[in-house]
Amino acid sequence: MAKPKFTLTSDLVNIEPESNTENQLQTTSNPPVEIPSKKVIRYERLSLNIRKDLKKDFQLWCIQRGFNMTQALEVAIRKIMDNH
């Protein structure tokens, strides 16, 4: 068995008690502010059969305009549904 390289002693480690600043902040601050809850949006997976070249063109189009493909498809589906 190997010898330990050193032993931790009070000479090597300075131990200080925890400060109570967190407790003081909680008691002196204003009453807690109610945080509004976020609306959870659930997504479903959609599988499409699409031509390879069309998918590649669509990916490039989305990148050039700062969209991700999901956002762009959601907008397109909504527009189609609103127009018909």
Sequence and secondary structure as in RCSB ss.txt:
>XXXX:A:sequence
MAKPKFTLTSDLVNIEPESNTENQLQTTSNPPVEIPSKKVIRYERLSLNIRKDLKKDFQLWCIQRGFNMTQALEV
AIRKIMDNH
>XXXX:A:secstr
    S    TTT        HHHHHHHHS S                    HHHHHHHHHHHHHHT  HHHHHHH
HHHHHHHH 
